[in-house]
Amino acid sequence: RPSGSSAACRRSWGGAITEASLNGVDYVNNDDPGRQIQVSLWDGNARYDEDAGFWQWNPVEAGDHFYHGSPLLEARLEATSVYTRTQPIHWAPENISDGFGPLPGDALVEKWVAAVPGHHRAFKVHYRITHTGADAHANMLQELPVMYVNPNVPFVVSYQGQSPWTNAALNRWQMTPICC
């Protein structure tokens, strides 16, 4: 735990990142398995209607909205990182199957989380996602990664260019408080 910072993954929720803390303050929201810092996949040909509670193809690294966790297939501590391999389950299985139990998606999510040398409060997260199905899913914006933060986070800073770790300009977003 360099300089009071830490990160943690929850095995029962597919190895999703469930903690990013500094001096005992956790910034990751864990209200349900659709939050955390994780991968949530979408299909441009599928139907999604948030108001109606309808989602089609949507494998989520942590689990579904019934609080079933995605299977963590492998987890290991490597020399400089933590590695996980997960089979994400569909967020709303009842919309694409006959059941309410966990429904495995046709993808595998591999993740490496490592402290960044020389940046004692930074973690690098590297993903590899493999489509294991024989079907095709159309392109659309993906939640890669999706990041839900707690209300104690006033803003988020991100680099979105093509040359990371070069001290290039960062983007900063003011977080909008969520109201009832």
N, C-alpha and C positions, 0 to 999 in steps of 0.2 A: 504494500500500500504506500506508494511514494507520496510524500507530502500530504497525507490525509485524503487522498483520492482513491476510489475503488470502483470496480465494475463487477457485476455478478450475472450469471445466467441461471434460469430456473429449469431444472431437468424435467419436471412434470409438465411444463409448457414448452416442449420441443427445444429446449436450450435457448429460448429467446432471451435477450438482454433485459433483465428486470431491475437492474440497479446501475446507476451512474451517480456516484455520490462524491461529495467533497466536504470534509470536516463533519461527517455525520448527517449531512442533508442530502436526501435522495431526490433526484430530479425526474426519475422515470415513473410514469403513471402505470399502475397495475390493476386498475379497476376490473378488467376482464381480459380474456386471452386475445382480444383484438387490439390491444394497446402495446405497451412495451416499446422496445427498439427491435424491429424484426422485419421479415419479408411478408408481403401480402400480394398475391398474384391476381391479375385480372385478364379477361378475354374481351377483345373488342367486338366479338360477335355475340357475346352473352348479354342478358338483360339484367339491369340493376335498378331497383327503385327503392331508395332509402325510406321514403315516406310510407310505402306499402310494406316495408320489411322484406323485400324480395331481392335475393342475390342468387345468381347462377354460379358459374365456375369462379371460385375464389379460394384457392388453397392458402391457408394462413399458417405461418411457422409455429405460432404458440398454440392455437387450437380454435375451437368453434364457439358460437354464442351460447351453447349449452354448458360451457366450461369443461368440455372434454379437451384434454391436452393432446397435442400432436406427438406421435411417437418419436422419441429420441433414439435413433438407431445406433449412434456411436458418439462417445464423448471421451476426449483424452487431453492430457496436458502434454504439450510438446515443449521443446527447448525454449522457445520464445513466444508461444501463443497457446491459446486454448482452442481446440478444434471440436466442432459438433457437426453431425450429419442427422438431418431430420426429414421425415416424410410429412409435409404439412397436410392437415385435413381441411375440408371445406368449411367455411364460416357458417353457412346456412344449408346443412345437408338436406333438410326437408324440402328445399326448393328444386333439388335435382335427383332425389331418390325417394324411396317409399318410407324411409325411416328417419329417426331422430338421433340415432347413434352416430359416433364418429365415422366420417366418410373420407377415406384416404384420397388425396389428390394425386394426379399423375405427374408429380414433380419430386425432386429431391433437392434439399437446401443444405449446402455445406458452408460452414462459416469458420473463420479464423479471427480471434480477437487477441490483440497484442498491445502492450504498452508501446508508445512511440519513443524511441531513444532520443534523449535530449529535450523532450517535451513532457515533463513529469505529470502533467494533468491531461494528457491526450491519449486516446486509445484508437488504434486503427482497426477497422472491421472490414474484412474481405469476404465476399460471398461468391459462391459458384452455384448456379442453379441449373439443374438438368431436367429437361422434360422427358418423362419416361413413357408417355403414351404414344399411340400411333396416330392420333388425331392432330389437328392444327388449331392453334388459337391465334386470333388476329391481334396485331399490335395495338396497344393503347398505353397510356401512362400507367406505370407500375409503382407500387409502394415499395421502393427498393433503396434504402430501407424506409419503413414508416417509423415515425418517432412520436410517441405521445408523452408529453411532459406534464408534471404536476403544476398546480397553480402558483408555486413559488418561483417559476421561471419567467422573468420579465421579457426576455428576448432570446432569439436563437441566432447564432452566427454560423455561416456555412461558406465554404469555398466551392464554386461550381464550374471552375475553368478546366483547362486541359493539362495544366502543369502544377500538380500539387506539391506542397512543401517548398515553394519558391518565394514565399512572402508576398504573393500577388494579392490583389484586393479581395476582401471578403464581403459577402452580403449579410445584412443584419435585418431581422424581422422582429417587429414588436409583437408580442403575443397578445391576442385578443382574449380577454376574460370570457369564460363560458358561463352563460347564465342559464338558469332554470329553463 
